[in-house]
Amino acid sequence: MFVWSYGKTIFTSPATPSNEFCLSKADKEQYEKEERPESQQEILRRAAKDLPIYTTTASRAIRYCDRCQLIKPDRCHHCSACDVCVLKMDHHCPWVNNCVGFSNYKFFLLFLMYSLLYCLFVAATVLQYFIKFWTNELPDTHAKFHVLFLFFVAAMFFISILSLFSYHCWLVGKNRSTIETFRAPTFRNGPDKNGFSLGCSKNLREVFGDEKKYWLLPIFTSLGDGCNFPTRLVIMDPEQLTVSSQNESAKSSGSNQSFPTRPLSESQNRLLAGDCQWVESGPEEANVKSGAKKHIIVSLES
């Protein structure tokens, strides 16, 4: 299982954005001709209006990769080592000489787990000989130095891998990548480090899949396509939502920027099945609920 997981982590190619995120030939030519960033952003906003994109740059601009010449999906980043945009990129790992992202993140976690168990097994089986060496009960041969070396190497790797594995288990529970831990994704309402978190159970299923019998096997069972991710459900009072929308529209018009009017939770995924969804509220509903206080319900059901 250790070798299988390691091989899958190494030889699984990083998942890249689909062609729908690439600019059309006309838009690409127009984008390259434009010299003003404002005009370029207008072209990108027009091309991204029908794409499932809910995050922007810190400056509220559309995330665009000049190297790959495509609009970056949510959680997608360009890897300078692989020279491609990687879906849900976590990091580039030199130990496997590959990018760890949507296509092989489960394999990477299993590789860490089986490495941890393998080091524990080696250290446990050599421990009795190490104790005999320490008490001078081991025969005076060259093999005793091999035993000493093997025990310390296994123990050292066990400690280092344990810290790394624990950190990534925490990331899975929070539904974050290593990049998002250091730089929170920016949504319409601002940066939110927990924007993609649906609760520990659903976060776990997003990586390992719905079938628990496949969780410990290095086969791909992750949910989704890597381009579109469910976000936290944030529900506001219709009256307050209308006021907030007007304020955001005023701000965006003042800065000459427009963003999709779809709510963050519109990202469709079976992880959200059965949960409350956004409901389009018209003026009549706003009048019925006038005077109600603003409330936010975060769906964290497991």
N, C-alpha and C positions, 0 to 999 in steps of 0.2 A: 504493500500500500504506500509505503514511503517512496519507493522508486516510481511507482505509477503517478503519484501526486506530483512529484518533482518533475517528471517528464511532461506531464500535462501543463504545468506552470511554465516550463521552458518553451515548449513547441506550440502552444496555443497563441496564434497571432492576435495582437491587440485589435479589438473591435473599433471600426472607424465609422463616422457618420454616413448615412445613406445619401443618395444623390439628390434627394429633395432639399437638402441643406446647402447645396451648391447653387451659386448664382447662375442665372441663365446667361447665355452668350451676350445678349443685348445689355443686361444689367452689369455684367462684368466689364464690358467695354466702356459703358457710361461711368462706372465706378472708377476705372483707371484714368479716365479723362478728367474727372473732377479733381480739383486741387483743394477745395475748401472742405474741411472735415464735416461741416454742417450739411453740405450737399451729399457727401458720401453717406452720412448717417440717414438721410432721407431715403436714399436708394435702398439701404439695408432694412430700414423699417418697413418700406413697401414690400420688400421681398420676404420679410419675416412675419407679416401680419397673419398668415394662415399656418404658420409653423407652431408646434407645441413648445414654445419657449416662454419661460416665466422668470428667468434671471437675466440681469444685465451686468455691466461693469460697474465699478464703484462710482463712476461719473454718469451713470444712468444711460450709457450708450449700448447699442447692440454689440454683442460679443462676436467679433469677426477675426478669422485667422488669415493673415496676409500670405502666409507660407502655403497653406492648403487651399486658399481662396474659397472658403466656405463659412457659413454662419455656424457658430458653435452651438450645439445643443446644450441643454442644461447639464452641468457636471462634467462637461467635456473640456479637455485641455490639450494643448500642443506639447508633445514630448520632443525636446531638442535632440535627445539621443537617438530616438527612432525616426525623427523627422516626420511624424504623422500626428493627427489629432486623435486622441484616444478617448473612447466613451467611458464616462465615470472613472477617469484616471485617478488612481490612488498615489502611485509613485513609480519611478523607474528603479528596478531592483538590480544592482550589479551582481548579486549572487546567482541570479537566474538569467542574467543578460536579457531581460525582457521587461516590458511595461506591465505593471499589475493594474488591471482595470476591470471593466464589466465582464469581459469574456473569460478571464482566468482568476478572478478574485477568490472564488470558492476554492479553486485548486490551490491557490497560495495559502489560504487558511488551513486546508487539510495538510499541506506540506509542512507547515509549522507544527501542527498538532502531532503528526506522525514522527517528525524529527524529534519533538519533545519526548514522545514515548520511547523512541529508539535510544536516545541518550540516557533516559532513565533506566531502561533495560540493561544497557551496557554498564552503567555505573553500579546497578544493583548486583549484577552477576560478578563484577570484579571486586566488590566491596569486601568480601570475605578474605580474598587474597591480599587486599590492601591492609586489612587489620592484622593479618599474619606478618606482613612486612613491617608494620609499625611496632609489633611486639617481638620482632626478631625470630619468629617461628617459621618464616619462609626460607627454604633452602637457599644457600648462597650461590645463586646462578645469575646469569645475565638476564634471565626472564623476569626477575623481580623488578628491574628498571622499566621493562615494557609494561608490567602491570601498573606500576606507579604512574607512568606516562598516560596510559589508557584511562585510568580512573580520573586523573586531573583534567584531561581533555574532555571526557564525557561530562564531568561535573561542570566545567566551564561553559560548554555549549548548552547544557541544560539550563543554567541560570540565565544566559543571554537570550536564548530562544524563549524561555518562559516570560521574560519581560516583554519581548516583542509580540508574542502570542496574546498575552493579557491585554496589551494595548490595542491590538486589532479586534479582540473580542469586545472591548469597550466601544470601539468605533462601530462595529456591527450593531451593537445595542442602541447606539445613538443615530444610526444610519448616516454616518459621515465618512468622508474620505480623509486621508492624511492632509491633502491640500485644503479641504474645507475646514479642517481643525485650525489651521493657521490663518486662513482667509475665508470668512463666512460668505456664503453666496448672497447676492443682493437681489431682492425681489422688489415688487412695486412699492411695498411698504418699507423698504430699507433692508439692511443686512439682517439675516436671521440664521444663526448657526444650527438651529433645530428645524429649519424649514422643510426638510424632507423626512423628518422623524414621524413615524406613525404609531409608535409604541414598540416596546422591546420585541414582542412576539411577531408582529407584522414586519418589523425590520429584519428579524431573523429569517422569516419566510421569503423576503425579497431577495436575499442572497442565496439561500439553500433550497428554496422551492417549497411546494405544498406537500410533496411526498416525503415523509420522514424516513422511509426505508432507503432513500437515496442520499441522505445527508452525508453519510460517512464514506460515500463512494466518489472518486474523482471523475464524475460525469456531470455535464452541464445541466443544471436544473434551475438556474436563477430565473426570476420572473421579469417580464418586460422585454423591451427591445434595446435598451441602453440609451435611447434617444428621448424617451418620455418617462418621467417618474412622477408618481403620486406625491402630492404635498399635503401638509397638515390642513385640516378643515378649519377654516376661520369663518365663523358666521356672525354677522353683525345685525343689529336692528335695522329694518329696511329704511326707516327715516334717517338714522345716522349714516347708513350706507350711502344714501342719496346725497347727503351733505358732504360726506367724505369724497364721493366721486366728483362732486362739483368743485371742491377745493383742489383735488388732484388735477382735474381738468384745467383749472385756472393756472395752477403752477406749471403744468406741462405746456400750456399754450404760451405762457410767459417766457419759457425757456426754449420755445419752438421745438419741443419734443413730444411725441405721442407714443403711447404704449398700448398693448392689447387690453381691451376692456374685459376680457375673460378673467374670472377669479382664479386665484392660485390653485384651488382645489379641483378645477375642471379637468386636470390631467387624469385620464381614465386608466384604471388598473383594477384587476379583480381583488386586490388587497382592500379596496374601498367598498366592495360589495356589501350591501346591508347597512352601510353607514349613512348618515344623513348627508344630503347633497345640497348644493346651492340651488335656490329657487329664485327665478327671475321675479322681481317684485315691481309692480307698476304703481302709479300714483294712488290707485284706490287702496291697495294694501298699505301704502305708506300712511294714508289718512286714518285707516282703521287702527293702526298701531302707533299713531302719533302720541307723543308724550311718554312712550316707553323708553326705558333706560337702555343704553348701549350695553350689549353683552357679547361676550366672546366665548364660544364653545370650541374647545380643542378636542378633536376625536382621538383619544388614545386607547380605544378599546382594543383588547388583544383577541 
